[in-house]
Amino acid sequence: MVDLLSEAVGGRVVACNDEFFAEAQNLLKLADPVWKPDEYTDRGKWMDGWETRRRREPGHDWCTLALGLPGLVQQVVVDTSHFTGNYPEEFSLEGCGVGSDDRLDDAFWVELMPRTGLSGDTVARFDLKSGGRITHVRLNIFPDGGVARLRLEGVPVPDIGGVCPDTGMVDLVSLGSGGEARDASDAHYSPPSNMLRPTDPRGMWDGWETKRRRGPGNDWVVFKLGMAGVISEAIVDTRHFKGNAPGWVTIGVSDDGGVWTDVISRVAIEADTVNEIPLPRETHAAWVKLDIHPDGGVARFRVLGRPDDESAASKRLQYLNSLLGQSATSFFHTACSSTRWVSSMLASRPFGSVSEVLEAAEVAFLDLEEADWLEAFAGHPRIGGRGDAMASREQAGTSDADSSVLAALREVNEAYEEKFGFTYIVYATGKSAEEMLDIARSRIENERHTEIDIGAREQQKISATRLRRMLCVSEA
C-alpha cells in the first residue's frame, strides 16, 4: 500500500478550526515525529504534530486535508508519539470524493472511522473496508489535543488526466497509476520507490541513493508499470544529486519481467538535471529496468508513453466503480442529462467491463419517457453555441465555419425550438457545420413525435461516444 496523504505525494491541509500550539501541516510529514525536550515557542511547548488549545466550551476540533493521491483507503494510522498528557481521548475520520478544487460545501461525506478511543504516545493502526475513492478527509478529535502524524494507506485511483489525456503522454510508472519498484540492487541510503513520487524532489533524501560501489558491476532497479503501454521517452531526474549522480544509465523493457531488451544503452546523464531521454523507437512494455553506472542517486524516474486500451480501461473502470455521491452522479450526467437514466446507471455499478457499461446504458434508455428525453436534450448547447469541453470537442466542425453558416445555424436552431419546444439534437462528431445545418433544415419539416424519436436515437449515440471517451477506449 501507499501513503496517500503524506507531503511526499502532495498531501496538504485545506482547513482546520484550531492549530494554536502546533500547525496541522505536521500531520503530513514523512519523517517520524521527534521529541525536543527543551524546545518551546512563544505559545508553549514545541510539538512535532498538530495540537489545538485546551477546549473550554462544548464541541470538538477538526482538520480537513486533501490527499496527494486520491484512492481507496485501506488502513488508517493515527500516531500520537510524544503526546502523553495532551492527546485526544477519541477521534473519528470522514472522507469524500470531489475534484481537486477543494469545493467541499456540497460534498458527500462517508464515515471511514467511527468515534474511536486513542492512547497517548502510541502508533495505532486500523484496517478499513474502503468507502470509495477518497480525495479529502476530515479528522475529528474529541475534544481537543494533539496528534503527531496521520497516515492513510491504500491504493491510488488516478483521474482521467493520469490515464488518457487528450494530448501528449502519461507517466506509465507513476505511483499514482500503480507503478511499483519491485527489486533493486541496493537501497542503502533511501528506497527506489521514492523515484515514483508525483511531487518535485526536495533534496537528496527525497530520491534513491546507493552506497559507493567498490567492485565491478552497477546498481539497478526493476519497475512494474502501473499501466502497460507503448513507451516513447524516459526521464531520469538527478536534481539535488550533484557530486553523486550516476555517470550513465541503461534502460531495459520487458512484457513479462523475465525477458529483457535494452532500449537505451549506457547513455551519459548530467548531475542535478532533469535528463530527458527519448527512445530511438517506440517500444511496448509492462516492466522497465533502470541501470545506473556505476552507482549514485536519482531523484525521480518517469516513463512516458500511451497505455494500452485494456490497461487504461481497467483504471477508468476502477475509477467509475469507486466514485462517491455527487462525483458518481456527475460522471454519468456528463454522458446524459436525464435524471432517470443517471439513476439507472448508478444502480448498475459495479461494472466489470466497458461493454457492461455500454449495455447498461442501452437498457437504461429503454425506460425513458418523453419527459426524460426532453430533460436529456436540455443538457446540450445549441449546435454552434458555446458548451463545455465535451460538447466543444463534438462540435469541432463549427469551430472554423464561415460566419454566414453560423448565422444560419442560429436561425434554424431558433426556428426548431419555436416549433418543437426543445433543442435540436444531432450526433455532431465528425460532421461539418454545413452538414449539421442541412440536417436541421431537413428535420424541421418533421412532426414533433418524429423529432423526439430521432433526437432519442441521436442522444443514445452521443452518450455511447461520451462513455467511451470517459473510459479511455477507442471510439466505435
C-alpha positions as CSV (number, residue, x, y, z in Angstrom):
1,M,0.0,0.0,0.0
2,V,0.9,3.6,-0.5
3,D,0.5,6.5,2.0
4,L,-2.0,8.6,0.0
5,L,-1.8,11.6,2.3
6,S,1.8,12.4,3.1
7,E,3.6,15.6,2.0
8,A,5.8,13.3,-0.1
9,V,2.9,12.7,-2.5
10,G,1.4,16.2,-2.4
11,G,-1.0,15.9,0.6
12,R,-2.0,19.3,2.1
13,V,-4.1,20.9,4.7
14,V,-7.3,22.6,3.5
15,A,-8.6,24.0,6.7
16,C,-8.7,23.4,10.5
17,N,-10.6,25.1,13.3
18,D,-7.5,25.4,15.6
19,E,-3.8,24.9,15.5
20,F,-2.8,27.1,18.4
21,F,0.2,25.1,19.7
22,A,1.4,23.2,16.5
23,E,0.3,23.5,12.9
24,A,-1.7,20.8,11.2
25,Q,0.8,20.5,8.3
26,N,2.9,18.5,10.7
27,L,0.4,15.6,10.3
28,L,1.6,15.1,6.8
29,K,5.4,14.9,7.5
30,L,7.1,11.9,6.0
31,A,9.7,11.6,8.8
32,D,8.8,10.0,12.2
33,P,7.9,12.5,14.9
34,V,10.7,13.7,17.1
35,W,10.9,15.0,20.7
36,K,12.8,18.1,21.7
37,P,12.6,18.4,25.5
38,D,13.9,21.9,25.7
39,E,12.2,23.4,22.7
40,Y,9.5,26.0,23.4
41,T,7.7,28.6,21.3
42,D,6.0,31.8,22.5
43,R,2.8,29.8,22.8
44,G,4.1,26.8,24.8
45,K,5.9,23.5,24.3
46,W,7.1,22.8,20.8
47,M,5.4,19.6,19.5
48,D,6.0,17.7,16.2
49,G,2.4,17.3,15.2
50,W,-0.9,19.1,15.2
51,E,-2.0,20.4,18.6
52,T,-5.0,22.6,19.5
53,R,-5.6,24.7,22.6
54,R,-7.4,23.3,25.6
55,R,-11.1,23.5,24.8
56,R,-13.3,25.3,27.4
57,E,-16.6,25.1,25.5
58,P,-18.7,22.2,24.0
59,G,-17.7,20.7,20.7
60,H,-14.5,19.2,19.2
61,D,-11.6,20.1,17.0
62,W,-11.2,19.1,13.4
63,C,-8.9,19.4,10.4
64,T,-9.7,18.8,6.7
65,L,-6.9,17.5,4.4
66,A,-6.6,16.8,0.7
67,L,-5.0,13.6,-0.3
68,G,-2.0,13.9,-2.6
69,L,-3.0,10.6,-4.3
70,P,-6.8,10.1,-4.3
71,G,-7.7,6.5,-3.9
72,L,-9.1,3.6,-1.9
73,V,-8.1,4.0,1.8
74,Q,-7.4,0.6,3.4
75,Q,-5.6,1.4,6.6
76,V,-5.6,4.4,8.9
77,V,-2.6,5.1,11.1
78,V,-3.0,7.6,14.0
79,D,0.3,8.4,15.6
80,T,0.3,10.2,19.0
81,S,4.0,9.8,19.6
82,H,5.3,12.2,22.3
83,F,1.8,13.3,23.1
84,T,1.4,11.9,26.7
85,G,-0.9,14.2,28.6
86,N,-2.3,16.2,25.7
87,Y,-3.6,13.6,23.3
88,P,-7.3,13.4,22.3
89,E,-9.4,10.8,24.1
90,E,-11.1,9.8,20.8
91,F,-11.0,10.5,17.1
92,S,-13.2,9.9,14.0
93,L,-12.5,10.1,10.3
94,E,-14.7,11.1,7.4
95,G,-13.9,11.1,3.7
96,C,-15.4,12.5,0.5
97,G,-14.6,12.4,-3.2
98,V,-14.6,15.7,-5.1
99,G,-12.4,17.5,-7.6
100,S,-9.0,19.0,-6.9
101,D,-10.6,22.4,-6.4
102,D,-11.5,21.8,-2.7
103,R,-15.2,22.6,-3.3
104,L,-16.5,20.8,-0.2
105,D,-19.7,22.7,0.5
106,D,-21.9,20.1,-1.2
107,A,-19.5,17.1,-0.7
108,F,-20.9,13.7,0.2
109,W,-19.1,12.6,3.3
110,V,-18.8,9.0,4.4
111,E,-17.6,7.6,7.7
112,L,-14.3,6.0,7.4
113,M,-13.7,5.5,11.1
114,P,-16.4,5.9,13.8
115,R,-15.6,7.6,17.1
116,T,-12.7,5.5,18.4
117,G,-10.6,5.7,21.5
118,L,-6.9,6.7,21.5
119,S,-3.9,6.3,23.7
120,G,-1.0,8.6,24.2
121,D,2.4,8.2,22.8
122,T,1.2,5.3,20.6
123,V,1.0,4.4,16.9
124,A,-2.5,3.0,16.3
125,R,-3.4,1.1,13.1
126,F,-7.0,0.5,11.9
127,D,-8.0,-1.6,8.9
128,L,-10.8,-0.2,6.7
129,K,-13.2,-1.6,4.2
130,S,-12.8,1.2,1.7
131,G,-15.7,3.6,1.3
132,G,-14.9,4.5,-2.3
133,R,-12.4,6.9,-4.0
134,I,-11.4,9.5,-1.4
135,T,-9.9,12.9,-2.3
136,H,-10.4,14.6,1.1
137,V,-10.6,13.6,4.7
138,R,-11.8,15.3,7.9
139,L,-10.0,14.3,11.1
140,N,-12.1,15.0,14.2
141,I,-10.5,14.8,17.6
142,F,-12.6,14.7,20.8
143,P,-12.5,17.1,22.5
144,D,-9.1,18.6,21.7
145,G,-5.3,17.8,21.9
146,G,-2.5,16.7,19.7
147,V,-1.8,14.1,17.0
148,A,1.7,13.7,15.6
149,R,1.0,12.0,12.3
150,L,-1.9,10.8,10.2
151,R,-1.3,8.1,7.5
152,L,-3.9,6.9,5.0
153,E,-2.5,3.8,3.3
154,G,-4.2,2.3,0.3
155,V,-4.4,2.0,-3.4
156,P,-4.2,5.2,-5.7
157,V,-7.0,5.6,-8.2
158,P,-6.0,8.2,-10.8
159,D,-8.3,10.6,-12.6
160,I,-8.6,10.8,-16.4
161,G,-5.6,13.1,-16.7
162,G,-3.3,10.4,-15.3
163,V,-4.6,7.8,-17.7
164,C,-5.6,9.2,-21.0
165,P,-5.1,12.9,-21.6
166,D,-6.4,14.4,-24.9
167,T,-2.8,15.3,-25.9
168,G,0.6,14.2,-25.0
169,M,1.7,11.2,-22.9
170,V,1.2,9.9,-19.4
171,D,3.7,8.6,-16.9
172,L,3.2,4.8,-17.0
173,V,5.3,4.1,-13.9
174,S,3.8,6.8,-11.7
175,L,3.0,5.9,-8.2
176,G,-0.4,7.4,-8.8
177,S,-1.3,4.9,-11.5
178,G,0.0,1.9,-9.6
179,G,3.7,1.8,-10.6
180,E,6.0,-0.1,-8.3
181,A,9.7,-0.6,-7.6
182,R,9.8,-4.4,-7.4
183,D,13.5,-5.1,-6.9
184,A,16.8,-3.3,-6.6
185,S,20.5,-4.0,-6.2
186,D,20.9,-1.5,-3.3
187,A,18.9,0.8,-1.2
188,H,21.5,1.8,1.3
189,Y,20.5,5.5,1.8
190,S,16.9,5.5,0.5
191,P,14.4,3.3,-1.3
192,P,13.9,3.3,-5.1
193,S,10.2,3.7,-4.6
194,N,10.9,7.4,-3.8
195,M,11.6,7.9,-7.5
196,L,8.0,7.4,-8.4
197,R,6.5,10.1,-6.2
198,P,4.4,12.7,-8.2
199,T,6.0,15.7,-6.4
200,D,9.2,17.5,-7.3
201,P,12.2,16.3,-5.3
202,R,13.0,18.4,-2.3
203,G,16.5,17.1,-1.5
204,M,18.9,14.2,-1.7
205,W,16.8,12.3,0.9
206,D,13.8,12.5,-1.5
207,G,15.1,10.1,-4.1
208,W,17.0,6.8,-4.4
209,E,20.7,6.6,-3.5
210,T,23.0,3.6,-3.3
211,K,26.3,3.2,-1.4
212,R,29.6,3.8,-3.2
213,R,30.4,0.8,-5.3
214,R,33.9,-0.5,-4.8
215,G,33.8,-3.6,-7.0
216,P,32.7,-4.4,-10.6
217,G,29.1,-4.1,-11.9
218,N,26.5,-1.5,-11.4
219,D,23.3,-0.7,-9.5
220,W,19.8,-1.2,-10.9
221,V,16.0,-1.1,-10.2
222,V,13.2,-3.1,-11.7
223,F,9.8,-1.4,-12.0
224,K,6.4,-2.8,-12.8
225,L,4.5,-0.2,-14.7
226,G,1.1,0.9,-13.4
227,M,-0.2,0.6,-16.9
228,A,1.4,-1.5,-19.7
229,G,1.8,0.5,-22.9
230,V,3.9,1.9,-25.7
231,I,6.9,3.9,-24.3
232,S,8.3,7.0,-26.1
233,E,10.5,8.6,-23.6
234,A,12.2,8.2,-20.2
235,I,13.1,11.0,-17.7
236,V,16.0,10.5,-15.3
237,D,15.8,13.4,-12.8
238,T,19.0,13.9,-10.8
239,R,18.1,17.2,-9.1
240,H,19.9,17.7,-5.8
241,F,22.4,14.9,-6.7
242,K,25.5,17.0,-7.6
243,G,28.6,15.0,-6.7
244,N,26.9,11.7,-6.5
245,A,24.7,11.3,-9.6
246,P,25.3,8.3,-11.9
247,G,27.6,8.8,-14.9
248,W,25.5,6.8,-17.3
249,V,22.2,4.9,-17.4
250,T,20.8,1.9,-19.4
251,I,17.1,1.3,-19.8
252,G,15.6,-2.1,-20.5
253,V,12.0,-3.2,-21.2
254,S,10.1,-6.4,-20.8
255,D,6.5,-7.6,-21.2
256,D,6.8,-10.3,-18.6
257,G,9.5,-9.2,-16.2
258,G,11.7,-12.1,-17.3
259,V,13.0,-11.4,-20.8
260,W,14.7,-8.0,-21.2
261,T,15.6,-5.9,-24.1
262,D,17.8,-2.8,-23.8
263,V,16.2,0.2,-25.5
264,I,18.8,2.8,-24.2
265,S,22.3,1.5,-23.8
266,R,24.7,3.3,-21.4
267,V,23.8,6.9,-22.2
268,A,25.5,9.7,-20.3
269,I,23.4,11.8,-18.0
270,E,24.1,15.1,-16.1
271,A,24.0,15.8,-12.4
272,D,21.4,18.0,-10.8
273,T,19.4,17.9,-14.1
274,V,16.1,16.6,-15.5
275,N,17.5,14.3,-18.2
276,E,15.0,13.7,-21.0
277,I,15.9,10.5,-22.9
278,P,13.8,9.8,-26.0
279,L,13.8,6.3,-27.2
280,P,15.1,5.6,-30.7
281,R,11.8,3.9,-31.4
282,E,8.6,3.4,-29.5
283,T,8.5,0.2,-27.6
284,H,5.8,-1.8,-25.8
285,A,6.5,-2.7,-22.1
286,A,4.9,-3.8,-18.9
287,W,8.2,-3.7,-16.9
288,V,11.1,-1.4,-17.1
289,K,14.6,-1.8,-15.7
290,L,16.8,1.2,-14.9
291,D,20.6,0.5,-14.6
292,I,22.8,3.3,-13.2
293,H,26.5,3.1,-13.9
294,P,28.2,2.6,-11.6
295,D,26.2,3.9,-8.6
296,G,24.8,7.1,-7.2
297,G,21.5,8.8,-6.7
298,V,18.4,9.5,-8.9
299,A,15.6,11.8,-7.6
300,R,12.7,10.9,-10.0
301,F,12.2,8.4,-12.8
302,R,9.4,8.8,-15.4
303,V,8.3,6.5,-18.2
304,L,6.3,8.5,-20.7
305,G,4.0,6.8,-23.2
306,R,0.5,5.7,-24.2
307,P,-1.2,3.0,-22.1
308,D,-2.8,0.0,-23.8
309,D,-6.6,0.3,-24.3
310,E,-7.1,-2.6,-21.8
311,S,-4.8,-1.0,-19.2
312,A,-6.4,2.4,-19.5
313,A,-10.0,1.0,-19.5
314,S,-9.2,-1.0,-16.3
315,K,-8.1,2.1,-14.5
316,R,-11.1,4.0,-15.6
317,L,-13.5,1.2,-14.5
318,Q,-11.8,1.2,-11.1
319,Y,-12.4,5.0,-11.0
320,L,-16.0,4.8,-12.1
321,N,-16.9,1.9,-9.7
322,S,-15.3,3.7,-6.7
323,L,-16.8,7.2,-7.2
324,L,-18.8,8.6,-4.3
325,G,-22.0,10.6,-4.2
326,Q,-22.2,13.6,-6.4
327,S,-19.0,12.6,-8.2
328,A,-20.6,9.4,-9.5
329,T,-23.7,11.4,-10.5
330,S,-21.7,14.0,-12.3
331,F,-19.8,11.3,-14.3
332,F,-23.0,9.9,-15.8
333,H,-24.6,13.3,-16.1
334,T,-21.8,14.2,-18.5
335,A,-23.0,11.4,-20.8
336,C,-26.7,12.2,-20.5
337,S,-28.7,14.7,-18.5
338,S,-31.7,12.5,-17.8
339,T,-32.1,12.0,-14.1
340,R,-33.8,8.7,-14.6
341,W,-31.1,7.4,-16.9
342,V,-28.4,8.6,-14.5
343,S,-30.1,6.8,-11.6
344,S,-30.3,3.6,-13.5
345,M,-26.6,3.7,-14.4
346,L,-25.7,4.4,-10.7
347,A,-27.7,1.4,-9.7
348,S,-25.9,-0.8,-12.2
349,R,-22.5,-0.4,-10.6
350,P,-20.0,-2.0,-10.3
351,F,-19.2,-2.7,-13.9
352,G,-16.8,-5.5,-14.9
353,S,-16.0,-4.2,-18.4
354,V,-16.6,-1.3,-20.7
355,S,-19.1,-3.5,-22.7
356,E,-21.1,-3.8,-19.5
357,V,-21.3,-0.1,-19.1
358,L,-22.4,0.4,-22.7
359,E,-25.0,-2.4,-22.4
360,A,-26.4,-0.9,-19.2
361,A,-26.7,2.4,-20.9
362,E,-28.8,0.9,-23.7
363,V,-31.0,-0.8,-21.2
364,A,-31.5,2.4,-19.2
365,F,-32.5,4.2,-22.3
366,L,-35.4,1.7,-22.9
367,D,-37.1,3.0,-19.8
368,L,-37.1,6.7,-20.7
369,E,-40.3,8.5,-21.5
370,E,-40.9,11.8,-23.3
371,A,-40.2,14.0,-20.2
372,D,-36.9,12.1,-19.7
373,W,-35.8,12.6,-23.3
374,L,-36.6,16.3,-23.1
375,E,-34.5,16.6,-19.9
376,A,-31.7,14.9,-21.8
377,F,-32.0,17.2,-24.8
378,A,-31.9,20.3,-22.5
379,G,-28.4,19.3,-21.3
380,H,-26.9,20.1,-24.7
381,P,-25.9,23.5,-26.0
382,R,-27.2,24.7,-29.3
383,I,-25.2,23.5,-32.3
384,G,-22.7,26.3,-33.0
385,G,-23.2,27.7,-29.5
386,R,-20.9,27.6,-26.5
387,G,-20.7,24.4,-24.5
388,D,-18.4,22.5,-22.1
389,A,-15.2,20.9,-23.3
390,M,-17.0,17.7,-24.2
391,A,-19.6,19.5,-26.4
392,S,-16.9,21.7,-28.0
393,R,-14.9,18.6,-29.0
394,E,-18.0,17.1,-30.5
395,Q,-18.9,20.3,-32.4
396,A,-15.4,20.8,-33.6
397,G,-16.8,21.1,-37.1
398,T,-18.3,24.5,-36.2
399,S,-15.0,26.0,-34.9
400,D,-13.8,27.3,-38.2
401,A,-17.1,27.6,-40.0
402,D,-17.9,30.6,-42.1
403,S,-19.8,33.4,-40.3
404,S,-22.7,33.0,-42.7
405,V,-23.1,29.3,-41.9
406,L,-23.0,30.0,-38.1
407,A,-25.6,32.7,-38.6
408,A,-27.8,30.2,-40.5
409,L,-27.3,27.7,-37.7
410,R,-28.5,30.2,-35.1
411,E,-31.6,30.9,-37.2
412,V,-32.5,27.3,-37.7
413,N,-31.9,26.5,-34.0
414,E,-34.4,29.2,-33.0
415,A,-36.9,28.0,-35.6
416,Y,-36.5,24.4,-34.5
417,E,-37.0,25.3,-30.8
418,E,-40.0,27.5,-31.5
419,K,-41.7,24.7,-33.5
420,F,-40.9,21.7,-31.2
421,G,-40.2,23.2,-27.8
422,F,-36.8,21.6,-27.3
423,T,-33.2,21.8,-28.5
424,Y,-32.1,20.5,-31.9
425,I,-30.0,17.3,-31.2
426,V,-27.7,15.8,-33.7
427,Y,-24.7,13.5,-33.4
428,A,-22.1,16.1,-34.2
429,T,-18.9,14.2,-34.0
430,G,-17.1,14.2,-37.4
431,K,-19.7,16.4,-39.1
432,S,-19.1,19.8,-40.6
433,A,-21.2,22.9,-39.8
434,E,-22.7,22.7,-43.2
435,E,-23.7,19.1,-42.7
436,M,-25.4,19.9,-39.4
437,L,-27.2,22.8,-41.0
438,D,-28.5,20.7,-43.8
439,I,-29.7,18.0,-41.4
440,A,-31.5,20.7,-39.2
441,R,-33.3,22.1,-42.3
442,S,-34.5,18.7,-43.4
443,R,-35.7,17.7,-39.9
444,I,-37.6,20.8,-39.1
445,E,-40.3,19.6,-41.5
446,N,-41.0,16.6,-39.3
447,E,-43.8,16.1,-36.8
448,R,-42.9,16.6,-33.1
449,H,-43.2,12.9,-32.2
450,T,-40.9,12.0,-35.1
451,E,-38.3,14.5,-33.9
452,I,-38.4,13.2,-30.4
453,D,-37.7,9.7,-31.7
454,I,-34.9,10.9,-33.9
455,G,-33.4,13.0,-31.1
456,A,-33.6,10.0,-28.8
457,R,-31.5,7.9,-31.2
458,E,-29.0,10.7,-31.6
459,Q,-28.8,11.1,-27.8
460,Q,-28.0,7.4,-27.4
461,K,-25.2,7.7,-30.0
462,I,-23.8,10.8,-28.2
463,S,-24.0,9.1,-24.8
464,A,-22.2,6.0,-26.1
465,T,-19.4,8.0,-27.6
466,R,-19.0,10.1,-24.4
467,L,-18.9,7.0,-22.2
468,R,-16.2,5.5,-24.4
469,R,-14.1,8.7,-24.2
470,M,-14.5,8.9,-20.4
471,L,-13.5,5.3,-20.2
472,C,-10.5,5.8,-22.5
473,V,-11.4,3.3,-25.2
474,S,-11.3,3.8,-28.9
475,E,-14.4,5.3,-30.4
476,A,-16.6,2.9,-32.4
